[in-house]
Amino acid sequence: MLRELRPALVMTAALTVITGLVYPLAVTGIAQGVLPHQANGSLIVRDGAVIGSGLVGQPFTGERYFHPRPSATTAPDPADPAKSVPAPYNAANSGGSNAGPTSKALVERIQGDAERLKAENPGVPVPADLVTTSGSGLDPDLSPAAADFQVPRVARARGLPEERVRRLVEAHTVPRLLGVLGEPTVNVLALNLALDAGAADR
């Protein structure tokens, strides 16, 4: 019986070491050597302090800033942990709303957001990503159209010519990978940091 068990125990121990120790350490070492910024969470540092990640959205709401797409993430209700409350861009509870096209609450929320945005920029079609949430609820990026839609409001709030703000959006637009993969995107946090740094004034 020991003769039959021995190979199984040896393989279990060997695979545990290989897949549970050697492989993770090798991948971590390669990542730290080749892509350390990405391996450490694409953290964004300002004045020596971490202010966010290029991979996780943040809830900008001021008129002077570009707003991200909506987020449906939640957190436990402090008053009743058995319930949840909205907590936009909660990285500890990534996920969508799971509400479908027949959800009255979803339809009303989208209609309300769309009407508000139409009032902000009359006569311009509202890009879909400004009223819909992503599957993770943490999307840090907007489409160039969604960023461009917000240019008049941001320019007005900051007292800047629209063309300067639009050039800043173009400078922060990341094209398709290799020219064919994915869609162009604009990272909201990076764009807002550039605004605060006065890049639009140059």
Summary of the structure (lengths in Angstrom):
residues: 202
radius of gyration: 22.7
end to end distance: 79.2
largest distance: 82.8
contacts: 508
relative contact order: 0.12
helix: 48%
strand: 14%
